């Protein structure tokens, strides 16, 4: 059975992530599945759990810009663009940037950029802070099914397969985050 963590137990949840665990945690609108983006085994477990093709890639979620800045090829991002993106954070806005060499290939799948978000949802921020960096963030669902918005749906989808669950409320958003290309402003998901 997955270990349930309260917000007071996030050091234990972070330890689980550091040891290669897969953690479900609340985001602005849905539960997400997360792991250390640099742990390929944990990453592959998420795709196996979701029954999702691994070439789709995922986004990374963070507590602040400092946790994701090193994943961006800053030489390719004009200062005005960066200022616009940073003005939208923290919040439910995901931006696709040119990726730096620090992004593991498995995180982006078949995509050339890296999708990043600085969350404004306090439990998500607390998980990232406890872990000390950005986390993989993909909706907690089986491929093609609606994302989990409660613990009962998490249990229905994944049973005993998750290592841990942060038992905290979702944010007030009704839809997953908007995804836009940082350089062009084009909407990828609205």
N, C-alpha and C positions, 0 to 999 in steps of 0.2 A: 504494500500500500504506500502511495506517495506520502512523504512527510509534509504536513501542513505547517507553514510558518506564519506567525503574526508579524506585524511591522516591528515589534520589539525583538524579533528573532532574525533579523536580516543578516547579521554576521554569520549565522549558521547557513542561511540560504546562499550567501556569497561563498562560503567555504565549499558548499555543494557544487557551485558553478566552477570554482577553481579546480575541483577534483574531476571535472568532466561531466557533471550532471546536467540534466535537462530540467528546466524549471518553468512552470506556468505562472504567469504573473498578470495582474490587471493593468490595462492601459486606458487611454482616454475613452475608448468605445467597447473594446472586447478584451478577452484574455489573450495574451500572447504566449508563445513558446520561445524560450530563450536559452542561450548557452554562451560560452566563451567563443567569440568569433575566430579565435586562433586555434581552437581545438577541433580538428577535422573529424575525429571520431564522434564527438558530441553533436557536431553539425549534421553529420550523416544520419545519426539516430533521429534527429528531428524530421528529416525528410522521410525516413522509413516510417516513423510514427504517423506522419500526415499522409503517407502514401502519395507523395507529391514528386514530380520529376525534379531532379536536382539541378537541371539547367535553368530553372526559373530564377534563382537567386533570391536574396532576402535583403531587408534593410537592417541597419544598425541603429539602435536607440540609445540615447545618452542623457545624462543629467545636465550637461552644459557643453558649450562649444569646445572647450579644452579637451574633452574626452573623445572628440571625433576629428579635430582639426588635422591630425597627422594622417588621416585616411584620405584627405583631399589633396590633389595636385594643385597647390595654391598658385603655381606659376601660370596655370591655365584659367584662373578665375579672376576676372576684372574686379577691382575694389568696389565699384558701384553695385555689382551683382552680389558680392559677398555682404555688403551692407544691407541690401534688400532682403536677402535670405535671413540674416541675423535678426532683422527687425521683426520677422514672423515667428521667431523663437523666443521663449519656449512656447510650444503649442502643437496642435495636431497637424503639422505641416511637414511633409517629407520632401526632401529635395535631392535630385540626382546630380552628383558632381563628377567631374573627371577624377578618377581614382589615383591615389599614390601607389607606390610600390609596396606599401605596408598592408594593403588590403589582400587577404588571402584569396586566391583564385576561386576557391569553392564558394565563397560568400556571394559573389556576383553572378555565378552561373555563366550563361551565355552573353551577359551584358558587359559593355565596356565601362560603364560608370558605376558609382557606388551610391546607393540610396541611404540618406542619413536623416535622422530626426532628433531634435532636442525636445524632450517631453516637458510639459508643464504639469503633468499629473503627479501629485505628490508621492503616491506609492511607487510608481515607475521610477521617478527620480531617486527615491530612497534605495531601491534595489540597485540601480546603477552606481550610486555613491558607495554603497556597501561593497559592491564588487570591485569598484575602483576603475571602472572603464565602461565603454560601450558594450552592449549586448546584442546578439542576434535577436531580431524581433520579427516573428511571423505569426499570423493569426492561429489560435489554438482550434484547429478543426481538421477533419479529414478532407482531403482534396475534393473540392466540389461541393462541400457541405457548408452550412452557415457557421460563422465563427461562434465559439462558446462565449456566452455572456454570463454564465453562472457555473457554480461548482458541480451541479448535477449534470450539466452538459459536458463538462470536462471529464467527469467520471464515465459518462456514456461513451464518449469518443475514445478515451485512452485507458480506462480501467486502471490497472496496476502499473502500467508502463511508464508513467512519469516518475521522476525521482523526487520532485517536490512541487509544492503549490504555495504561492503567497496568497493567503486568505485575507484579501482587502478589497474594498469596493472599486468598481470601475469609475471612470470619470463620467461626465454628463453628455459626451458626444454620442450621437446615434449612428454615425457612419465611421468606418475606418478613415485614417488620415488621407488628406489630399496628397497626391504625388505629382511633382512638377520637375521639369528639367531646369536646373539652376541657370544654365547659360542662355537658354532660349525663352524660358518662362512657359513653355508648352505644357499643357496638362497631360499627364500620363494616366492618372486616375483622379476624378473630381468628386 
